């Protein structure tokens, strides 16, 4: 997988920043997502992805859904 440029990264995380999260908070969410993908039991599910932000505000939850969608778009078809 090729490395993303700053513009691509910014586009992916922008909804979370607009929802009020700091860069540090975004990093924690993305790290947790990656960690779960690597060590989690079984394949991840959409519901599992959203549990990472279950305690957050509705705005952050909506922004997370957009962010994850943008991550999937970057991966392209498999």
C-alpha positions in Angstrom: 0.0 0.0 0.0 1.4 3.4 -0.9 1.7 6.2 1.6 -0.9 8.9 1.5 0.0 12.5 0.9 -1.0 15.2 3.3 -4.0 16.3 1.2 -5.5 12.8 1.3 -4.9 12.4 5.0 -6.5 15.8 5.7 -9.6 14.9 3.6 -10.0 11.6 5.5 -9.8 13.1 9.0 -11.5 16.5 8.2 -15.0 15.4 9.4 -13.6 14.5 12.8 -11.7 17.7 13.2 -14.9 19.6 12.1 -16.8 17.7 14.7 -14.5 19.1 17.4 -11.9 16.4 18.0 -8.2 17.3 18.3 -5.5 15.7 16.2 -4.5 13.6 19.3 -8.0 12.3 19.6 -8.2 11.4 16.0 -4.8 9.6 16.2 -6.2 7.5 19.2 -9.3 6.5 17.2 -7.4 5.6 14.1 -4.8 3.6 16.2 -7.6 1.8 18.0 -9.2 0.9 14.6 -5.9 -0.4 13.3 -5.2 -2.4 16.5 -8.7 -4.0 16.4 -8.2 -4.9 12.7 -4.9 -6.6 13.6 -5.6 -8.4 16.9 -9.4 -8.5 17.0 -11.1 -11.8 17.0 -12.6 -12.6 13.6 -13.4 -10.2 10.8 -14.4 -6.7 11.8 -18.0 -5.5 11.2 -19.5 -2.2 10.6 -21.1 -2.3 14.0 -17.7 -3.0 15.5 -16.1 0.0 13.8 -18.8 2.2 15.3 -18.4 0.9 18.8 -15.1 2.8 18.9 -17.1 6.1 19.0 -20.2 4.8 20.9 -19.5 7.1 23.8 -18.9 10.2 21.7 -21.5 12.8 20.6 -23.8 12.2 17.7 -21.7 14.7 15.7 -18.5 12.7 16.2 -20.3 9.4 15.5 -21.6 10.8 12.2 -18.1 12.2 11.4 -16.5 8.8 12.2 -18.9 7.1 9.7 -17.8 9.6 7.0 -14.1 9.1 7.9 -14.3 5.3 7.7 -16.1 5.6 4.4 -13.3 7.8 3.1 -10.7 5.3 4.3 -12.6 2.5 2.4 -12.7 4.7 -0.8 -8.9 5.1 -0.6 -8.4 1.4 -0.5 -10.1 1.0 -3.8 -11.7 -2.2 -5.2 -10.2 -5.5 -4.1 
